Amino acid sequence: IWVEARGAQVNNVFTAIGERGTLAEDVVISAASQFVAWCESRTSVEEHLADQRMVPLVMAGAGSFTTVPLTRHGWTNIEVIAAFTGRRIRVHDLGDQRFRLSLTEPAVGDRLEA
């Protein structure tokens, strides 16, 4: 099952795959539950899309977006981006399991390579 939430600037996708012995209704409920949980979070992207939005954020040089708690992959991505670019992504806790990710300004004297 594929559920797509289309927005003005970004699309969020929620999926569920059935397995032998799993009712089709349970597969649909799984995808729908993911979608509803994200809608109730009032964030711009879900946790799996958040880590994919980090590189464009760094490439753009500025910006921010909101998301639910990051996955371990998301936290790793923040560290990898910092190691390769020298740029840091800051995670601001907005409460209610909502977070804003933003690009920090480089420190004075930092040399950033393209």
C-alpha positions, 0 to 999 in steps of 0.5 A: 500500500502506498499513501502519498501526501502531496504538499506545495514543496514536498511529498510525504510517502507512507507504505506498508507491505503485506506478508503471507498470512497477513490480512490485507486490511491490516496492511492498509491499517498500517499505512494509514496509521503512519499517515494519521500519526504524521498528520497529527504531528503537524510537521512538514516531513516524516522521519524517513524523509527528514534525513533525505532533506538534510543534504538539500538544506546544506546545499541551499546554505540556509533554511529549516523544516519540522519533523517528528523524532529523528531515526538513528539514520537521521542522527548519523546523517547529521554527523556525516554531513558535518564531517564532509561539509563542516556545516552543522544541522541543529535540532531544536526541540519544539515539544510534543515530539516535534523538532525543527532542523536548521542549518547553523551559521559557520563559526567565524574563521571556518573555512568551508570547501565546496 
